Amino acid sequence: MTQDDRSTEAAQGGLTRRAFTGRALTTGAAMTSLSAFLAACGGSSSGGGGGGKTTLHFWKFVAENDDPVIKDAIKRWNKANPSIQVVLETFPPEQYSGTKLTTAFAGGKGPDIFWISPGAFINYVNNGVAAPVDDIVDKATYNKAAVAAVSNDGKMYSLPFEQEPVALYYRKDAFEKAGLQPPTTWEELLSSAKELTTGKRKGIVIEPSPGPYQNFTWYPFLWSAGGEVVNPDSTKSALRTPEAASAFALWGQLIRDGSAPRKVATLSADIGPLGRGEAAMQVCGFWAIAQMKNLFPKVDYGVVPLPTAPNGKPVTVYGGWTQMINARGGHVDQAKQFTKWLWTQDTTFPQQWACRHNSKFSPNPKINEQCADVFDTKPYSIFKDQILPTARAEPRYPDQIVKAVGDGLQAVMFSGKSGEQAANQAADAIDSYLSSYKGAPLNPQA
């Protein structure tokens, strides 16, 4: 990682889950063998100490700017709960999901509490590692999409604690000079991106590299067209449709027209291309507000919902980590007590995580209400009022499906395939995987 990369992470409030996921996949940490590992996993190595004291091991990845806030909360808990002590252990992002968690669980030494991403969630549920957490929150008061994303057969298997929706960022100076308004439809997006492309500036940045982040930012375009990746009962791909073909074709055309770059220096979760004037528009997430504020404070920019497909609906996607409890650990009840306190009972930490220290909506509306002094001001309010209400949770597809979709996108963007050919290619690979899949539904049931 370069010094510039480190500076960006610090300025945006720590390593985003987007950057984390992209980096993990780049270093070969895709969890294609996760199921085999977890099928043999045992309980946690945490144990009770003398005098009836329980020690809970809490694992997550390193985030230098965020970890002190979590550590302060844990100190408060440990001081008030001498019989249940929490030990936070953090690991380099390159290791966390790809090797550290899987090998720990395979050896029967998984942590009591850990953070999990949507792409890994389903494997832990299918293999019985995740403990239900319905009894620690009032599901009726939580965002319905957030609850559905971590549920199976009516039970929640992880606690969602953040929502980071995706939107279209644009430079006002570029649009004013060209006499253009921000695009609201695919047709306007294509024409604006082409017109705003100059010798030194691209019209738009979309993620060109394969991986979870590229798929994450493409899904809203698929959904707006009326397409889906997998059918409702998770038995076949749903990509063999004109709607899916049109979404693949859109991204292919942006690349072929020269409106979008064929490569970027870092994962485009980094808003740098827009901030530096290398692009007039960029598809990026809620986290980019902090990046712009800290790295490009003089740039006048705007945020609008993602453009919609012909006859399509406004829709976006949100991402976010969730907190999972090891069902095979020896201290499930104590782990639930701490998790409930951290995200629902402590009067300080949930607000810090959402709006005082970071820029992350909470799936708990009460926390967002407490953050009204921040979230009711622009540009946060644009996300709150126009974008978040249309957001779907990031799909919980396993790595095999992520790769199939990504291969389809690469084919239409760089190998001359049509949208229909790319959709069919992805569908073939997904069907092959699903023919032997047995597990929880891949599409959350609302």
C-alpha positions as CSV (number, residue, x, y, z in Angstrom):
1,M,0.0,0.0,0.0
2,T,1.3,3.5,-0.9
3,Q,1.5,6.4,1.5
4,D,-1.3,8.0,-0.6
5,D,-3.5,5.0,0.0
6,R,-2.9,5.2,3.7
7,S,-3.6,8.9,3.7
8,T,-6.9,8.3,1.9
9,E,-8.0,5.7,4.4
10,A,-7.2,7.9,7.4
11,A,-9.0,10.8,5.9
12,Q,-12.1,8.9,5.1
13,G,-12.4,7.6,8.7
14,G,-10.6,4.3,8.4
15,L,-10.5,1.5,5.9
16,T,-13.9,1.1,4.3
17,R,-15.5,-2.3,3.8
18,R,-15.3,-1.6,0.1
19,A,-11.5,-1.1,0.1
20,F,-11.1,-4.1,2.4
21,T,-13.1,-6.4,0.2
22,G,-11.3,-5.3,-2.9
23,R,-7.9,-5.8,-1.3
24,A,-8.8,-9.2,0.1
25,L,-9.8,-10.5,-3.3
26,T,-6.8,-9.0,-4.9
27,T,-4.5,-10.9,-2.5
28,G,-6.2,-14.2,-3.3
29,A,-8.4,-14.2,-0.2
30,A,-11.6,-15.3,-1.9
31,M,-13.3,-17.9,0.2
32,T,-13.9,-20.6,-2.4
33,S,-13.0,-23.2,0.2
34,L,-14.8,-21.7,3.1
35,S,-17.5,-24.3,3.3
36,A,-15.0,-27.1,3.5
37,F,-13.3,-25.4,6.4
38,L,-16.4,-24.5,8.3
39,A,-18.0,-27.9,7.9
40,A,-15.3,-29.3,10.3
41,C,-15.1,-26.3,12.6
42,G,-15.5,-26.5,16.4
43,G,-16.1,-24.1,19.2
44,S,-14.3,-21.1,20.4
45,S,-11.1,-21.2,22.4
46,S,-12.2,-18.5,24.8
47,G,-12.7,-19.8,28.3
48,G,-13.8,-18.7,31.7
49,G,-11.1,-17.5,34.0
50,G,-10.8,-18.1,37.7
51,G,-13.5,-16.8,40.0
52,G,-16.2,-17.3,37.3
53,K,-14.8,-14.7,34.9
54,T,-15.6,-15.2,31.2
55,T,-13.3,-13.9,28.5
56,L,-14.9,-13.1,25.1
57,H,-12.7,-12.8,22.1
58,F,-13.9,-10.2,19.6
59,W,-12.2,-10.2,16.1
60,K,-12.3,-7.7,13.3
61,F,-9.9,-6.2,10.8
62,V,-7.5,-3.4,11.6
63,A,-8.9,0.1,10.9
64,E,-6.5,2.6,12.5
65,N,-8.9,5.5,12.7
66,D,-11.9,3.5,13.9
67,D,-10.3,1.0,16.4
68,P,-9.7,3.6,19.2
69,V,-13.5,4.3,19.3
70,I,-14.3,0.6,19.6
71,K,-11.5,0.1,22.2
72,D,-13.0,3.0,24.3
73,A,-16.4,1.3,24.3
74,I,-14.9,-2.0,25.3
75,K,-13.0,-0.4,28.2
76,R,-16.3,1.0,29.5
77,W,-17.9,-2.4,29.2
78,N,-15.1,-4.2,30.9
79,K,-15.1,-1.7,33.8
80,A,-18.8,-2.1,34.3
81,N,-18.8,-5.9,33.8
82,P,-15.9,-7.5,35.7
83,S,-17.3,-11.0,35.2
84,I,-17.5,-10.7,31.4
85,Q,-14.3,-9.3,29.9
86,V,-14.0,-8.6,26.2
87,V,-10.7,-8.8,24.4
88,L,-10.5,-7.1,21.0
89,E,-8.2,-8.7,18.5
90,T,-7.6,-7.1,15.1
91,F,-5.8,-8.5,12.0
92,P,-4.5,-7.1,8.8
93,P,-7.2,-6.7,6.2
94,E,-5.4,-9.0,3.8
95,Q,-5.6,-11.8,6.3
96,Y,-8.9,-11.3,8.1
97,S,-11.6,-13.0,6.1
98,G,-9.4,-14.9,3.7
99,T,-7.3,-16.8,6.1
100,K,-7.6,-15.8,9.7
101,L,-11.2,-16.6,10.3
102,T,-11.4,-19.7,8.2
103,T,-8.4,-21.4,9.7
104,A,-9.4,-20.4,13.2
105,F,-12.8,-22.0,12.8
106,A,-11.4,-25.0,11.1
107,G,-9.1,-25.6,14.1
108,G,-12.0,-25.1,16.6
109,K,-10.6,-21.8,17.8
110,G,-12.9,-19.3,16.2
111,P,-13.7,-16.1,18.2
112,D,-16.9,-15.6,20.2
113,I,-17.8,-12.4,18.3
114,F,-16.6,-11.4,14.8
115,W,-17.5,-9.1,11.9
116,I,-18.6,-10.6,8.7
117,S,-19.3,-9.3,5.2
118,P,-22.4,-10.1,3.0
119,G,-20.4,-12.3,0.7
120,A,-19.2,-14.5,3.6
121,F,-22.4,-14.5,5.6
122,I,-24.2,-17.3,3.8
123,N,-21.4,-19.8,4.3
124,Y,-21.3,-19.3,8.1
125,V,-25.1,-19.7,8.3
126,N,-25.2,-22.8,6.1
127,N,-22.5,-24.5,8.3
128,G,-24.1,-23.7,11.6
129,V,-21.5,-21.3,12.8
130,A,-23.8,-18.3,13.2
131,A,-26.0,-18.0,16.4
132,P,-29.5,-16.4,16.0
133,V,-29.6,-12.9,17.5
134,D,-33.3,-12.2,17.4
135,D,-33.5,-12.0,21.1
136,I,-31.1,-9.1,21.4
137,V,-33.0,-6.6,19.2
138,D,-36.5,-5.6,18.4
139,K,-36.6,-6.5,14.7
140,A,-39.8,-4.5,14.2
141,T,-37.9,-1.3,14.9
142,Y,-35.0,-2.0,12.5
143,N,-34.7,-1.3,8.8
144,K,-36.6,-4.2,7.1
145,A,-34.0,-4.6,4.3
146,A,-31.2,-4.9,6.9
147,V,-33.1,-7.5,8.9
148,A,-33.9,-9.5,5.8
149,A,-30.3,-9.5,4.6
150,V,-29.2,-11.3,7.7
151,S,-32.2,-13.7,8.1
152,N,-33.0,-17.2,7.2
153,D,-36.2,-19.1,8.1
154,G,-37.3,-16.0,10.1
155,K,-34.3,-15.8,12.3
156,M,-31.5,-13.2,12.3
157,Y,-28.0,-14.7,12.2
158,S,-26.0,-11.5,12.5
159,L,-26.6,-8.0,13.8
160,P,-26.4,-5.3,11.1
161,F,-25.0,-2.0,12.3
162,E,-24.3,0.2,9.3
163,Q,-25.7,1.1,5.9
164,E,-23.6,2.8,3.2
165,P,-25.7,3.4,0.0
166,V,-24.3,4.1,-3.4
167,A,-25.0,7.2,-5.5
168,L,-23.7,9.3,-8.4
169,Y,-21.2,12.0,-7.4
170,Y,-20.5,14.8,-9.9
171,R,-18.4,17.9,-10.3
172,K,-20.5,21.0,-10.5
173,D,-17.9,23.0,-12.4
174,A,-17.7,20.4,-15.2
175,F,-21.5,20.4,-15.6
176,E,-21.9,24.1,-15.4
177,K,-19.3,24.6,-18.1
178,A,-20.9,22.1,-20.4
179,G,-24.4,23.5,-19.6
180,L,-25.6,20.1,-18.5
181,Q,-27.8,18.9,-15.6
182,P,-27.0,15.7,-13.6
183,P,-28.3,12.7,-15.5
184,T,-31.5,11.0,-14.3
185,T,-31.8,8.2,-16.9
186,W,-29.4,5.8,-18.6
187,E,-29.7,7.7,-21.9
188,E,-28.7,11.0,-20.2
189,L,-25.9,9.2,-18.4
190,L,-24.4,7.9,-21.6
191,S,-24.7,11.2,-23.4
192,S,-23.4,13.3,-20.5
193,A,-20.5,11.0,-19.9
194,K,-19.5,11.1,-23.6
195,E,-19.8,14.9,-23.8
196,L,-17.9,15.5,-20.5
197,T,-15.0,13.3,-21.7
198,T,-12.0,15.4,-22.7
199,G,-8.3,14.6,-23.3
200,K,-7.4,14.6,-19.6
201,R,-10.8,13.9,-18.1
202,K,-13.2,11.0,-18.3
203,G,-16.9,11.5,-18.2
204,I,-17.5,8.9,-15.5
205,V,-15.7,6.4,-13.3
206,I,-17.2,3.0,-12.8
207,E,-15.2,0.1,-11.3
208,P,-13.2,-1.6,-14.1
209,S,-11.6,-4.4,-12.0
210,P,-13.4,-7.7,-11.3
211,G,-14.4,-8.5,-7.7
212,P,-17.1,-7.8,-5.1
213,Y,-16.9,-4.1,-5.4
214,Q,-17.5,-4.0,-9.1
215,N,-20.5,-6.2,-8.7
216,F,-21.7,-4.2,-5.8
217,T,-21.9,-1.0,-7.7
218,W,-23.4,-2.6,-10.8
219,Y,-26.3,-4.4,-9.1
220,P,-28.4,-1.2,-8.9
221,F,-28.3,-0.9,-12.6
222,L,-29.5,-4.5,-13.0
223,W,-32.3,-4.0,-10.5
224,S,-33.4,-0.7,-12.1
225,A,-33.9,-2.5,-15.4
226,G,-35.9,-5.1,-13.6
227,G,-33.3,-7.9,-13.6
228,E,-32.0,-10.2,-10.9
229,V,-29.0,-12.5,-10.6
230,V,-30.7,-15.5,-9.0
231,N,-34.3,-16.7,-9.1
232,P,-36.4,-16.6,-5.9
233,D,-35.7,-20.2,-4.8
234,S,-32.0,-20.1,-5.6
235,T,-32.1,-22.9,-8.1
236,K,-31.2,-21.1,-11.3
237,S,-29.7,-17.9,-12.6
238,A,-32.2,-15.1,-13.5
239,L,-29.8,-13.4,-15.9
240,R,-31.1,-14.7,-19.2
241,T,-33.4,-11.8,-19.7
242,P,-33.4,-8.6,-21.9
243,E,-33.3,-6.6,-18.7
244,A,-30.1,-8.2,-17.4
245,A,-28.6,-7.9,-20.9
246,S,-29.3,-4.2,-21.0
247,A,-27.5,-3.6,-17.6
248,F,-24.4,-5.5,-18.8
249,A,-24.5,-3.6,-22.1
250,L,-24.7,-0.2,-20.3
251,W,-21.4,-0.7,-18.6
252,G,-19.8,-2.1,-21.8
253,Q,-20.9,0.9,-23.7
254,L,-19.4,3.3,-21.2
255,I,-16.0,1.6,-21.6
256,R,-16.2,1.2,-25.4
257,D,-17.2,4.9,-25.9
258,G,-14.1,5.9,-23.9
259,S,-16.3,7.7,-21.4
260,A,-15.0,5.6,-18.5
261,P,-11.4,4.5,-17.8
262,R,-10.3,1.0,-18.5
263,K,-8.3,1.0,-15.3
264,V,-7.9,3.1,-12.2
265,A,-5.0,3.5,-9.8
266,T,-7.0,2.3,-6.7
267,L,-10.4,0.7,-6.2
268,S,-13.0,3.3,-7.2
269,A,-14.4,3.2,-3.6
270,D,-11.8,6.0,-3.4
271,I,-13.4,9.2,-4.7
272,G,-10.0,10.5,-5.7
273,P,-10.6,10.5,-9.5
274,L,-13.6,12.9,-9.1
275,G,-11.8,15.0,-6.4
276,R,-8.7,15.4,-8.6
277,G,-10.7,16.3,-11.6
278,E,-9.8,13.1,-13.5
279,A,-13.5,12.4,-13.9
280,A,-16.7,14.5,-14.1
281,M,-18.8,11.8,-12.4
282,Q,-18.2,8.8,-10.3
283,V,-20.3,6.0,-8.9
284,C,-19.4,5.8,-5.2
285,G,-20.9,5.4,-1.8
286,F,-21.9,7.3,1.3
287,W,-18.4,7.0,2.7
288,A,-17.1,9.4,0.0
289,I,-18.6,12.4,1.7
290,A,-15.9,12.1,4.4
291,Q,-13.2,11.6,1.7
292,M,-14.3,14.8,-0.2
293,K,-14.5,16.8,3.1
294,N,-11.0,15.8,4.2
295,L,-9.1,15.4,1.0
296,F,-10.8,17.8,-1.5
297,P,-12.5,20.5,0.7
298,K,-12.4,23.1,-2.1
299,V,-14.1,21.0,-4.7
300,D,-17.8,21.9,-5.4
301,Y,-19.6,18.7,-6.0
302,G,-23.1,17.3,-6.0
303,V,-24.8,13.9,-5.3
304,V,-27.8,12.5,-7.0
305,P,-29.5,9.1,-7.2
306,L,-28.2,6.7,-9.7
307,P,-29.8,7.1,-13.2
308,T,-32.6,4.8,-14.0
309,A,-33.2,2.3,-16.8
310,P,-35.9,3.0,-19.5
311,N,-39.2,2.5,-17.7
312,G,-37.1,1.5,-14.7
313,K,-37.4,2.4,-11.0
314,P,-35.0,4.3,-8.8
315,V,-33.0,1.8,-6.8
316,T,-29.6,1.6,-5.2
317,V,-27.6,-0.8,-3.0
318,Y,-26.1,-0.4,0.4
319,G,-23.2,-2.3,2.0
320,G,-22.0,-2.7,5.6
321,W,-20.4,-5.1,8.0
322,T,-22.5,-7.1,10.5
323,Q,-21.6,-8.6,13.9
324,M,-21.9,-12.4,14.2
325,I,-21.8,-14.6,17.3
326,N,-20.2,-18.0,17.2
327,A,-22.9,-20.6,17.9
328,R,-20.2,-23.2,18.7
329,G,-18.5,-21.0,21.2
330,G,-18.8,-21.6,24.9
331,H,-20.2,-18.3,25.8
332,V,-23.1,-17.4,23.4
333,D,-25.2,-15.7,26.1
334,Q,-22.4,-13.5,27.3
335,A,-21.5,-12.6,23.7
336,K,-25.1,-11.6,23.1
337,Q,-25.1,-9.5,26.2
338,F,-22.1,-7.5,25.0
339,T,-23.3,-7.2,21.4
340,K,-26.7,-5.9,22.6
341,W,-25.0,-3.4,24.8
342,L,-22.5,-2.2,22.2
343,W,-25.1,-1.5,19.4
344,T,-28.4,-0.8,21.2
345,Q,-27.9,0.1,24.9
346,D,-24.7,2.1,25.2
347,T,-25.5,5.8,24.9
348,T,-22.3,6.8,23.2
349,F,-20.9,4.3,20.8
350,P,-23.8,3.8,18.3
351,Q,-23.9,7.6,17.6
352,Q,-20.1,7.8,17.3
353,W,-20.1,5.0,14.8
354,A,-22.9,6.5,12.7
355,C,-22.3,10.3,12.6
356,R,-19.9,11.6,15.2
357,H,-16.8,9.7,14.1
358,N,-18.0,8.2,10.8
359,S,-20.6,8.8,8.1
360,K,-22.7,5.6,8.2
361,F,-26.4,5.3,8.4
362,S,-27.6,2.9,11.1
363,P,-30.3,0.2,10.4
364,N,-31.7,1.4,13.8
365,P,-33.8,4.5,13.0
366,K,-33.4,5.7,16.5
367,I,-29.7,6.2,16.0
368,N,-30.3,8.1,12.8
369,E,-32.8,10.4,14.6
370,Q,-30.1,11.1,17.2
371,C,-27.8,12.1,14.3
372,A,-30.3,14.5,12.8
373,D,-28.0,17.5,13.3
374,V,-25.6,15.8,10.8
375,F,-27.9,13.8,8.6
376,D,-30.4,16.6,8.0
377,T,-27.7,18.8,6.4
378,K,-26.4,18.5,2.8
379,P,-25.0,16.3,1.3
380,Y,-26.0,13.8,4.0
381,S,-29.7,14.7,3.6
382,I,-29.7,13.9,-0.1
383,F,-28.7,10.3,0.9
384,K,-31.2,10.2,3.8
385,D,-34.2,11.6,1.9
386,Q,-33.7,10.4,-1.7
387,I,-31.2,7.5,-1.9
388,L,-31.4,5.4,1.3
389,P,-35.2,4.9,0.9
390,T,-34.6,3.1,-2.4
391,A,-31.7,1.0,-1.2
392,R,-31.5,-2.8,-1.2
393,A,-29.0,-4.7,0.8
394,E,-25.9,-6.0,-0.8
395,P,-26.6,-9.5,-2.0
396,R,-25.2,-12.3,0.1
397,Y,-23.9,-14.3,-2.9
398,P,-21.0,-16.7,-2.4
399,D,-17.7,-16.2,-4.2
400,Q,-18.7,-18.5,-7.1
401,I,-21.6,-16.3,-8.1
402,V,-19.6,-13.1,-7.5
403,K,-17.0,-14.4,-9.9
404,A,-19.6,-15.5,-12.5
405,V,-21.1,-12.0,-12.6
406,G,-17.7,-10.4,-12.6
407,D,-16.6,-12.5,-15.6
408,G,-19.7,-11.4,-17.4
409,L,-18.9,-7.8,-16.8
410,Q,-15.3,-8.2,-17.9
411,A,-16.5,-9.9,-21.1
412,V,-18.8,-7.0,-22.1
413,M,-16.4,-4.3,-21.0
414,F,-13.2,-5.6,-22.4
415,S,-13.7,-8.6,-24.7
416,G,-16.3,-7.3,-27.2
417,K,-19.2,-9.4,-25.9
418,S,-22.7,-8.1,-26.2
419,G,-24.9,-7.6,-23.2
420,E,-26.8,-10.7,-24.0
421,Q,-23.7,-12.8,-24.5
422,A,-22.3,-11.6,-21.2
423,A,-25.5,-12.3,-19.3
424,N,-25.7,-15.8,-20.8
425,Q,-22.1,-16.5,-19.9
426,A,-22.7,-15.4,-16.3
427,A,-25.9,-17.4,-16.2
428,D,-24.2,-20.6,-17.4
429,A,-21.6,-20.4,-14.6
430,I,-24.2,-19.6,-12.0
431,D,-26.4,-22.5,-13.1
432,S,-23.5,-24.9,-12.8
433,Y,-22.9,-23.8,-9.2
434,L,-26.5,-23.8,-8.2
435,S,-27.1,-27.3,-9.5
436,S,-25.4,-28.7,-6.4
437,Y,-26.1,-25.8,-4.0
438,K,-27.9,-26.7,-0.8
439,G,-28.3,-24.0,1.8
440,A,-30.1,-20.9,2.8
441,P,-31.8,-18.8,0.1
442,L,-29.3,-16.5,-1.6
443,N,-31.9,-13.7,-2.0
444,P,-33.1,-12.3,1.3
445,Q,-36.7,-12.9,2.0
446,A,-38.4,-9.6,3.0
